[in-house]
Amino acid sequence: MILQAVAGAALGKVGAAIGAGVAAIAAAIGIGKIGKAALEAGARQPEQAGHYRMTAIITATLVEGACFFAMVVCWFAK
């Protein structure tokens, strides 16, 4: 009985760690795509590069916030 409880807790922690890792990887990919799009847009229209940069920073911040939320949910899930 005790071994079953310990095994269940260990699998839950492994699942939470995998979930947090997937959230971090997904956020990294998303932020990379945001940066790529901002650089390409700035190259096409250099006069608007500052606007694209600020939009990319705001969007990347929102993605990072969603990633932190997902990681916190994974860490505190039981």
C-alpha angles and dihedrals in degrees: 000000000000091000091053091052092049092047091050092050092048093051090048091054091048090051091049091050092050091048092051090048093050090050091052093048092047091050091049092052091047094050090048091054091048091053092047092051092047092051092048092048091048090050091053095047110021093178089064096044093109091053092049091048093053092046090050092050092050093047092047089051091054091049091049091050091052089049092052090049091051091048092050091049090051093047095049097039114109 
